[in-house]
């Protein structure tokens, strides 16, 4: 069983499904996982071939010898999905039809703020900030510095004076903490 962990969401790929994906992979193409009609009874979880498109809402994952693109806008809905192969790919995606739009919207805002606003500034110092943990139910966001910012003496000052002010604008996040 292969487990993909993104933030605090898990996606499961059985060994039979992995073998099928590996045998059928195409050169210069990636498998993309996403959900069409999110939060709807008629939602469908899809896997298809895609070219490498770098944007804010694609997460690239390597499992052994295959590359996957996970649609971050679908990650809340893909949580606890299981992909299995038995003469065809069978997808069990229990959260695909749930109304998780608010959680997904907040997670998308967090990722956007990190990539576009915060990490552009931190990259000047060869550092960046990433999500360690996000729990929508407890309204908690845990962040961690990486790169040169990890051991920097000014990282706490940067966090308190710059990063907290940005994330305080997202009203539904109550606890924002920095993991050392």
HUSULKA-V231000 format. One line per field, one symbol per residue. phi: phi as a letter, one per 40 degrees, with the letter a starting at -180 (. if undefined). Layout:
phi = ???
//
This chain:
phi = .bbbbbfbbbbbbccccdcccccccbcgbbcbbabcfdgbcccbcbbacaccbcacbbbcbbbfbbbbbbcccbccccdgcbbbbagacbbbbcccbccbccccccccccccccccbcccccccbfbabbccabbcccfbbbbacbgcccbccccccccccbcdccccccccccbbbbcc
//
